[in-house]
């Protein structure tokens, strides 16, 4: 048990855990689902041991109420689920994933989380480039996963869909690479997280300048090699958030901050109206058509099914289980059976109904508001002058912003790294906000720049 007290062990545990949830497919493609399951159980066991060892740092009552409400509601959906066995399995996996996020949040401070994220993301990006180079130089053709998914036999397929390949050998061709995660969109999102984490590390001097510049360059290169429209949009949104936060931190009076918020609201509304007005032209610039790579047809099928059980949903499963009705026939695109709605909010409506979708929306909104207050902080309560600027205060806000942007094109918020990062951000920001429980006081300090971040 003494090992659990050592910071190096806790950091190593966090790195392994974050690597596993960010590159889950890489593990599954390498050692199969049984191997991945064994790794997931081992990580969960360590998480539970850490939570027990450090039980003085947290309590059930001290966790965000809305987060607990989501987990409880997902569990309760077993009662009305159309597929109770699948819901029980999905709920178990969700609780395991949440335990990992809570274990990281409890056992590490924000600098430790930043460092663990940095090493996990750096490992994935370096491995992905080396993997694609190996495929292009030494293999010279697309390759399949080492261990196929259960029931999958590629030799029986007349034509293999692109999504079944681990790598399509496109690095030297200049097309979208998939890396060790086997998916260009997912690899692009990991690179986006790298831009956030490595940028903060570089600005805060928490890593050496050569390592910071090299890491940031690697993340930028990977973004260019994946060319995801969602990531492009996310970068624009993140840049706008950073500029807005910096401007608000520079505001000297509550009146100036009020003008800043009014200007920010104007920019947001104008941006939304512009996007709606020139939707087709903007999609063309992003290399997309009006179907958003067939997403609109997936959304239509999901909406039709969700409308049959609109209030409480069909039952929680997180990722769709392909052999369970109605997911076994719900939607097939380009020869591949889909395993999620490619939109987290539609997936929530389908699985947990309007009630569940509202609960999760409130979880995200509450974490975003707290993260925004902390990021825009200029002074600590009772301080006589401005506090020293800390780039680290941007981390929860930017992580959550990236996740929110992705929710409109993917359902990853509901599985693996989505749940882990959401739990970390929700728990860590709630812990600080609990010291200022009066909502009016929090808003007042947000406008005056006196909300604390620790």
C-alpha positions as a printed NumPy array, in Angstrom:
array([[  0.   ,   0.   ,   0.   ],
       [  2.942,   2.325,   0.554],
       [  3.564,   2.171,  -3.196],
       [  0.246,   3.989,  -3.706],
       [  1.631,   6.974,  -1.8  ],
       [  4.586,   7.45 ,  -4.131],
       [  4.048,  10.25 ,  -6.636],
       [  6.06 ,   8.474,  -9.341],
       [  3.784,   5.435,  -9.102],
       [  0.65 ,   7.584,  -9.258],
       [  2.044,   9.475, -12.23 ],
       [  2.9  ,   6.228, -14.007],
       [ -0.58 ,   4.874, -13.288],
       [ -2.131,   8.03 , -14.76 ],
       [  0.05 ,   7.838, -17.896],
       [ -0.87 ,   4.19 , -18.509],
       [ -4.555,   4.873, -17.835],
       [ -4.708,   7.905, -20.13 ],
       [ -2.814,   6.063, -22.875],
       [ -5.278,   3.169, -22.635],
       [ -8.421,   5.316, -22.869],
       [ -6.974,   7.553, -25.605],
       [ -5.589,   4.658, -27.672],
       [ -7.985,   1.87 , -26.735],
       [ -8.19 ,   0.595, -30.307],
       [ -4.401,   0.288, -30.477],
       [ -4.526,  -2.035, -27.46 ],
       [ -7.469,  -4.014, -28.862],
       [ -5.827,  -4.339, -32.29 ],
       [ -2.635,  -5.597, -30.644],
       [ -3.818,  -8.02 , -27.944],
       [ -7.525,  -8.391, -28.734],
       [-10.618,  -7.66 , -26.682],
       [ -9.716, -10.2  , -23.991],
       [ -6.311,  -8.607, -23.518],
       [ -7.853,  -5.151, -23.46 ],
       [-10.419,  -6.325, -20.919],
       [ -7.669,  -7.653, -18.664],
       [ -5.813,  -4.325, -18.903],
       [ -9.008,  -2.391, -18.167],
       [ -9.732,  -4.508, -15.09 ],
       [ -6.161,  -4.089, -13.82 ],
       [ -6.315,  -0.306, -14.235],
       [ -9.698,  -0.189, -12.494],
       [ -8.403,  -2.232,  -9.573],
       [ -5.484,   0.165,  -9.13 ],
       [ -7.933,   3.086,  -9.325],
       [-10.098,   1.611,  -6.572],
       [ -7.025,   0.967,  -4.405],
       [ -5.891,   4.567,  -4.894],
       [ -9.344,   5.871,  -3.983],
       [ -9.346,   3.728,  -0.855],
       [ -5.804,   4.723,   0.092],
       [ -6.546,   8.424,  -0.365],
       [-10.11 ,   8.313,   0.991],
       [ -9.319,  11.285,   3.199],
       [ -9.093,  13.46 ,   0.065],
       [-12.601,  12.822,  -1.213],
       [-16.094,  11.671,  -0.295],
       [-19.218,  10.664,  -2.187],
       [-20.99 ,  13.749,  -0.864],
       [-18.147,  15.94 ,  -2.061],
       [-18.474,  14.84 ,  -5.696],
       [-20.493,  16.856,  -8.249],
       [-24.161,  16.026,  -7.702],
       [-24.982,  16.139, -11.42 ],
       [-22.191,  13.688, -12.249],
       [-23.538,  11.268,  -9.655],
       [-27.051,  11.823, -11.033],
       [-25.894,  10.794, -14.52 ],
       [-24.228,   7.608, -13.253],
       [-27.257,   6.77 , -11.117],
       [-29.7  ,   7.415, -13.967],
       [-27.663,   5.287, -16.399],
       [-27.677,   2.481, -13.84 ],
       [-31.398,   2.852, -13.176],
       [-32.096,   2.508, -16.919],
       [-31.555,  -1.248, -16.486],
       [-35.114,  -1.285, -15.122],
       [-36.762,   0.003, -18.322],
       [-34.074,  -0.999, -20.826],
       [-35.075,  -2.787, -24.026],
       [-31.852,  -4.811, -23.623],
       [-31.246,  -5.099, -19.838],
       [-28.224,  -7.416, -20.159],
       [-26.45 ,  -5.03 , -22.513],
       [-27.344,  -2.091, -20.26 ],
       [-25.907,  -3.883, -17.23 ],
       [-22.662,  -4.489, -19.155],
       [-22.541,  -0.909, -20.458],
       [-23.218,   0.479, -16.995],
       [-20.428,  -1.625, -15.471],
       [-17.948,  -0.356, -18.07 ],
       [-19.074,   3.249, -17.509],
       [-18.603,   2.952, -13.74 ],
       [-15.145,   1.426, -14.304],
       [-14.201,   4.28 , -16.621],
       [-15.518,   6.888, -14.192],
       [-13.5  ,   5.242, -11.402],
       [-10.338,   5.705, -13.477],
       [-11.1  ,   9.392, -13.984],
       [-11.843,   9.832, -10.29 ],
       [ -8.661,   7.968,  -9.35 ],
       [ -6.574,  10.346, -11.442],
       [ -8.421,  13.414, -10.114],
       [ -7.939,  12.369,  -6.489],
       [ -4.351,  11.146,  -6.675],
       [ -2.816,  13.962,  -8.759],
       [ -2.922,  17.757,  -8.758],
       [ -3.301,  19.746, -11.981],
       [  0.46 ,  19.898, -12.69 ],
       [  0.588,  16.114, -12.329],
       [ -2.417,  15.647, -14.618],
       [ -0.828,  17.957, -17.189],
       [  2.401,  15.94 , -17.062],
       [  0.584,  12.597, -17.349],
       [ -1.465,  13.84 , -20.294],
       [  1.7  ,  15.121, -21.948],
       [  3.509,  11.783, -21.775],
       [  0.463,   9.729, -22.798],
       [ -0.282,  11.932, -25.815],
       [  3.389,  12.223, -26.766],
       [  3.715,   8.423, -26.732],
       [  0.656,   7.985, -28.948],
       [  1.768,  10.579, -31.505],
       [  5.378,   9.361, -31.742],
       [  4.231,   5.735, -31.979],
       [  1.684,   6.65 , -34.663],
       [  4.243,   8.34 , -36.926],
       [  6.734,   5.487, -36.481],
       [  3.974,   2.936, -37.083],
       [  2.876,   4.604, -40.32 ],
       [  6.497,   4.887, -41.472],
       [  7.023,   1.185, -40.795],
       [  3.894,   0.276, -42.785],
       [  4.874,   2.476, -45.731],
       [  8.577,   1.537, -45.876],
       [  8.669,  -2.117, -44.826],
       [  5.145,  -3.464, -45.436],
       [  4.091,  -1.419, -48.449],
       [  0.381,  -2.213, -48.254],
       [ -2.595,  -1.719, -45.922],
       [ -2.607,  -3.938, -42.838],
       [ -5.328,  -5.389, -40.631],
       [ -5.348,  -5.489, -36.821],
       [ -3.15 ,  -8.24 , -35.389],
       [ -6.178,  -9.581, -33.497],
       [ -9.505,  -9.178, -35.368],
       [-12.632,  -8.196, -33.497],
       [-14.71 , -11.156, -32.237],
       [-16.562, -12.779, -35.115],
       [-14.63 , -10.836, -37.756],
       [-13.064, -12.82 , -40.622],
       [-11.58 , -10.52 , -43.25 ],
       [-10.998, -13.396, -45.693],
       [-14.751, -13.832, -46.169],
       [-15.259, -10.247, -47.377],
       [-15.462,  -9.598, -51.108],
       [-14.439,  -5.982, -50.566],
       [-12.817,  -4.785, -47.343],
       [-14.144,  -1.397, -46.133],
       [-11.431,   1.18 , -45.429],
       [-12.48 ,   1.411, -41.778],
       [-11.492,  -2.221, -41.165],
       [ -7.811,  -1.54 , -41.813],
       [ -5.455,  -0.694, -38.968],
       [ -3.368,   1.349, -41.417],
       [ -4.161,   2.039, -45.065],
       [ -0.519,   2.833, -45.927],
       [ -1.223,   6.465, -46.829],
       [  1.62 ,   8.342, -45.141],
       [  3.875,   8.622, -48.194],
       [  0.829,   9.154, -50.415],
       [  0.021,  12.299, -48.451],
       [ -3.47 ,  11.117, -47.512],
       [ -5.073,  10.853, -44.077],
       [ -3.127,   8.612, -41.722],
       [ -4.707,   6.549, -38.95 ],
       [ -1.779,   5.934, -36.603],
       [ -1.808,   3.285, -33.898],
       [ -5.396,   4.203, -32.993],
       [ -6.557,   3.058, -36.445],
       [ -8.747,   6.088, -37.091],
       [ -7.74 ,   9.442, -38.579],
       [-10.471,  11.398, -36.747],
       [ -9.471,   9.925, -33.405],
       [ -5.768,  10.472, -34.061],
       [ -6.543,  14.063, -35.016],
       [ -8.346,  14.587, -31.722],
       [ -5.396,  13.189, -29.763],
       [ -3.187,  15.64 , -31.678],
       [ -5.615,  18.452, -30.792],
       [ -5.257,  17.553, -27.127],
       [ -1.521,  17.622, -27.751],
       [ -1.729,  21.197, -29.018],
       [ -3.494,  22.154, -25.776],
       [ -1.247,  20.234, -23.392],
       [  2.082,  20.911, -25.099],
       [  1.201,  24.583, -25.551],
       [  0.458,  24.96 , -21.846],
       [  3.62 ,  23.053, -20.925],
       [  5.707,  25.292, -23.161],
       [  4.21 ,  28.54 , -21.869],
       [  4.431,  27.44 , -18.229],
       [  7.989,  26.114, -18.69 ],
       [  6.984,  22.787, -17.129],
       [  9.081,  21.004, -19.777],
       [ 12.334,  21.988, -21.43 ],
       [ 11.991,  24.335, -24.387],
       [ 13.413,  21.81 , -26.921],
       [ 10.971,  19.106, -25.751],
       [  8.066,  21.556, -25.732],
       [  8.775,  22.84 , -29.244],
       [  9.346,  19.322, -30.6  ],
       [  6.112,  18.066, -29.018],
       [  4.089,  21.009, -30.284],
       [  5.538,  20.535, -33.774],
       [  4.665,  16.833, -33.673],
       [  1.067,  17.591, -32.699],
       [  0.804,  20.189, -35.482],
       [  2.209,  17.743, -38.029],
       [ -0.269,  15.079, -36.953],
       [ -3.187,  17.494, -37.266],
       [ -2.055,  18.256, -40.823],
       [ -1.658,  14.561, -41.654],
       [ -5.157,  13.689, -40.385],
       [ -6.984,  16.714, -41.846],
       [-10.155,  16.328, -39.796],
       [-12.855,  18.935, -40.371],
       [-13.983,  18.596, -36.758],
       [-10.463,  19.308, -35.522],
       [-10.196,  22.357, -37.791],
       [-13.395,  23.774, -36.299],
       [-12.192,  22.921, -32.794],
       [ -8.9  ,  24.769, -33.343],
       [-10.786,  27.894, -34.409],
       [-13.072,  27.67 , -31.369],
       [-10.164,  27.026, -28.994],
       [ -8.221,  29.977, -30.401],
       [-11.261,  32.206, -29.874],
       [-11.618,  30.958, -26.287],
       [ -7.952,  31.665, -25.522],
       [ -8.192,  35.196, -26.939],
       [-11.406,  35.865, -25.   ],
       [ -9.908,  34.615, -21.727],
       [ -6.739,  36.665, -22.15 ],
       [ -8.724,  39.827, -22.886],
       [-10.947,  39.279, -19.846],
       [ -7.933,  38.653, -17.615],
       [ -6.496,  41.979, -18.778],
       [ -9.692,  43.844, -17.854],
       [ -9.066,  45.997, -14.788],
       [-12.603,  46.704, -13.584],
       [-15.921,  44.924, -13.39 ],
       [-17.309,  47.394, -15.938],
       [-14.593,  46.538, -18.426],
       [-15.28 ,  42.836, -17.917],
       [-18.982,  43.465, -18.472],
       [-18.178,  45.131, -21.797],
       [-15.921,  42.183, -22.572],
       [-18.707,  39.664, -21.963],
       [-21.104,  41.722, -24.101],
       [-18.579,  41.767, -26.918],
       [-17.965,  38.036, -26.528],
       [-21.691,  37.324, -26.728],
       [-21.937,  39.435, -29.883],
       [-19.071,  37.543, -31.52 ],
       [-20.594,  34.151, -30.609],
       [-24.044,  35.042, -31.948],
       [-22.54 ,  36.528, -35.123],
       [-20.408,  33.436, -35.632],
       [-23.396,  31.115, -35.298],
       [-25.504,  33.178, -37.708],
       [-22.648,  33.307, -40.22 ],
       [-22.131,  29.536, -39.99 ],
       [-25.839,  28.896, -40.588],
       [-26.037,  31.375, -43.471],
       [-22.958,  30.117, -45.329],
       [-23.199,  26.482, -44.197],
       [-22.621,  24.889, -47.611],
       [-19.683,  27.141, -48.496],
       [-18.005,  26.553, -45.125],
       [-18.496,  22.8  , -45.422],
       [-16.89 ,  22.954, -48.861],
       [-13.842,  24.696, -47.413],
       [-13.602,  21.884, -44.855],
       [-13.815,  19.232, -47.551],
       [-17.316,  18.114, -46.541],
       [-20.648,  17.917, -48.331],
       [-24.085,  18.537, -46.838],
       [-24.291,  14.914, -45.624],
       [-21.225,  15.421, -43.382],
       [-19.666,  12.109, -44.512],
       [-22.99 ,  10.258, -44.249],
       [-23.57 ,  11.479, -40.703],
       [-26.94 ,  12.995, -41.55 ],
       [-28.319,   9.593, -42.556],
       [-27.037,   8.067, -39.286],
       [-28.642,  10.914, -37.351],
       [-31.955,  10.376, -39.176],
       [-32.037,   6.69 , -38.195],
       [-31.125,   7.505, -34.592],
       [-33.787,  10.231, -34.367],
       [-36.449,   7.865, -35.745],
       [-35.569,   5.285, -33.098],
       [-35.237,   7.796, -30.266],
       [-38.705,   9.181, -30.98 ],
       [-40.176,   5.799, -30.053],
       [-38.906,   6.199, -26.463],
       [-38.278,   9.939, -26.187],
       [-38.388,  10.531, -22.412],
       [-36.303,   7.777, -20.787],
       [-34.676,   6.199, -23.83 ],
       [-33.959,   2.597, -24.785],
       [-31.391,   1.982, -22.035],
       [-27.748,   2.877, -21.476],
       [-25.02 ,   1.   , -23.399],
       [-22.408,   3.709, -24.19 ],
       [-20.913,   2.143, -27.366],
       [-23.591,   0.268, -29.29 ],
       [-23.342,  -3.515, -28.939],
       [-23.561,  -4.781, -32.552],
       [-25.209,  -8.15 , -31.82 ],
       [-28.006,  -6.634, -29.716],
       [-31.296,  -5.424, -31.217],
       [-31.956,  -2.697, -32.368],
       [-28.247,  -1.88 , -32.9  ],
       [-27.67 ,  -4.986, -35.036],
       [-29.679,  -3.43 , -37.863],
       [-29.765,   0.264, -36.965],
       [-27.322,   1.672, -39.523],
       [-24.603,   0.448, -41.87 ],
       [-22.387,   2.917, -43.752],
       [-19.85 ,   1.996, -46.429],
       [-20.159,  -1.66 , -45.47 ],
       [-19.459,  -1.004, -41.769],
       [-22.025,  -1.411, -39.01 ],
       [-22.004,   1.776, -36.95 ],
       [-21.32 ,   1.557, -33.217],
       [-22.354,   5.065, -32.195],
       [-24.508,   7.929, -33.444],
       [-21.596,  10.237, -34.369],
       [-23.282,  12.805, -32.158],
       [-23.14 ,  12.482, -28.381],
       [-26.392,  14.368, -27.782],
       [-28.412,  12.218, -30.174],
       [-26.808,   9.144, -28.609],
       [-27.859,  10.349, -25.167],
       [-31.394,  10.973, -26.369],
       [-31.497,   7.48 , -27.864],
       [-30.114,   5.724, -24.783],
       [-31.314,   7.833, -21.835],
       [-34.026,   9.957, -23.391],
       [-34.566,  13.657, -22.913],
       [-34.065,  13.31 , -19.151],
       [-30.611,  11.735, -19.505],
       [-29.52 ,  14.161, -22.209],
       [-30.475,  17.12 , -20.007],
       [-28.588,  15.676, -17.028],
       [-25.379,  15.203, -19.022],
       [-25.769,  18.649, -20.609],
       [-25.953,  20.125, -17.108],
       [-22.868,  18.14 , -16.033],
       [-20.916,  19.581, -18.967],
       [-22.334,  23.093, -18.545],
       [-21.539,  23.214, -14.823],
       [-17.961,  22.05 , -15.437],
       [-17.574,  24.544, -18.277],
       [-18.825,  27.46 , -16.173],
       [-16.5  ,  26.597, -13.293],
       [-13.58 ,  26.127, -15.696],
       [-14.355,  29.467, -17.34 ],
       [-14.422,  31.254, -13.992],
       [-11.058,  29.766, -13.044],
       [ -9.466,  30.509, -16.411],
       [-10.557,  34.155, -16.372],
       [ -9.319,  34.695, -12.82 ],
       [ -7.096,  37.748, -12.3  ],
       [ -6.944,  37.934,  -8.517],
       [ -7.267,  35.55 ,  -5.611],
       [ -9.832,  36.365,  -2.896],
       [ -8.4  ,  38.819,  -0.413],
       [ -5.314,  39.536,  -2.499],
       [ -4.164,  43.125,  -2.741],
       [ -3.209,  42.964,  -6.397],
       [ -3.276,  40.849,  -9.55 ],
       [ -2.227,  37.224,  -9.145],
       [  0.584,  35.796, -11.249],
       [ -0.68 ,  34.528, -14.592],
       [ -0.774,  30.732, -14.783],
       [ -1.211,  29.025, -18.12 ],
       [ -2.266,  25.882, -16.251],
       [ -5.604,  27.51 , -15.402],
       [ -6.515,  27.157, -19.092],
       [ -6.289,  23.351, -19.   ],
       [ -9.777,  22.276, -17.81 ],
       [-11.528,  24.9  , -19.95 ],
       [ -9.678,  23.965, -23.137],
       [-10.052,  20.219, -22.56 ],
       [-13.79 ,  20.598, -22.031],
       [-14.146,  22.921, -25.015],
       [-12.425,  20.381, -27.267],
       [-14.693,  17.622, -25.959],
       [-17.832,  19.723, -26.492],
       [-16.921,  20.571, -30.091],
       [-16.333,  16.882, -30.776],
       [-19.758,  15.918, -29.365],
       [-21.453,  17.244, -32.492],
       [-19.561,  14.849, -34.79 ],
       [-18.637,  11.922, -32.498],
       [-20.019,  10.213, -29.387],
       [-16.647,   9.833, -27.654],
       [-17.815,  11.936, -24.718],
       [-19.77 ,   8.88 , -23.564],
       [-16.921,   6.351, -23.635],
       [-13.256,   5.902, -22.68 ],
       [-11.319,   9.194, -22.745],
       [-14.498,  11.285, -22.942],
       [-15.779,  10.058, -19.596],
       [-12.312,  10.097, -17.987],
       [-11.562,  13.697, -19.001],
       [-15.08 ,  14.864, -18.106],
       [-14.838,  13.27 , -14.647],
       [-11.389,  14.776, -14.047],
       [-12.504,  18.275, -15.054],
       [-15.843,  18.063, -13.212],
       [-14.337,  16.731,  -9.974],
       [-11.263,  18.974,  -9.868],
       [-13.181,  22.169, -10.623],
       [-15.998,  21.214,  -8.254],
       [-13.512,  20.726,  -5.434],
       [-12.42 ,  24.36 ,  -5.743],
       [-15.915,  25.723,  -6.34 ],
       [-17.116,  23.976,  -3.187],
       [-15.071,  26.483,  -1.229],
       [-17.308,  29.232,  -2.693],
       [-20.794,  27.625,  -2.517],
       [-22.803,  30.832,  -2.927],
       [-23.688,  31.077,  -6.681],
       [-24.137,  34.845,  -6.419],
       [-20.632,  35.168,  -4.982],
       [-19.177,  33.033,  -7.77 ],
       [-20.837,  35.174, -10.468],
       [-19.804,  38.392,  -8.73 ],
       [-16.194,  37.288,  -8.542],
       [-16.289,  36.099, -12.136],
       [-17.314,  39.572, -13.27 ],
       [-14.771,  41.269, -11.074],
       [-11.942,  38.863, -11.79 ],
       [-11.612,  37.63 ,  -8.21 ],
       [-12.475,  33.914,  -8.549],
       [ -9.768,  31.6  ,  -7.285],
       [ -8.075,  28.748,  -9.132],
       [ -5.991,  26.263,  -7.209]])
